[in-house]
Amino acid sequence: MSEQKVDFMWLESKCVGGDTVVFRLEDGAIVKVKVDIDRAGVAVNFTNPDGTPNYNIGTSVKISVIPANKKFSIPKSQFGAIPSKSPEKPPMIS
């Protein structure tokens, strides 16, 4: 016997306020939290026990921390080839 399924109608979502909340920590660091709705739907063949609609919401959260000194490091190996130094004077043409 297969389990009954709940069907959902896909809903479009639109951000009505800012999608990023910014916090300043005690040490001066800034924390940015960005939230997005990946998927939203309302059940078409099921309601909550109190009769209200049942929603299924999928979200993603991105957290960025900016230290107070605003410094970071990257290994030199991630830079690839270092461009050659260009000549200081153009060649002389006679």
Buried (B, 14 or more C-beta within 10 A) or exposed (E): EEEEEEEBEEEEEEEEEEEEEEEEEEEEBBEEEBEEBEEBBBBEEEEEEEEEEBEEEEEEEEEEEEEEEEEEEEEEEEEEEEEEEEEEEEEEEE
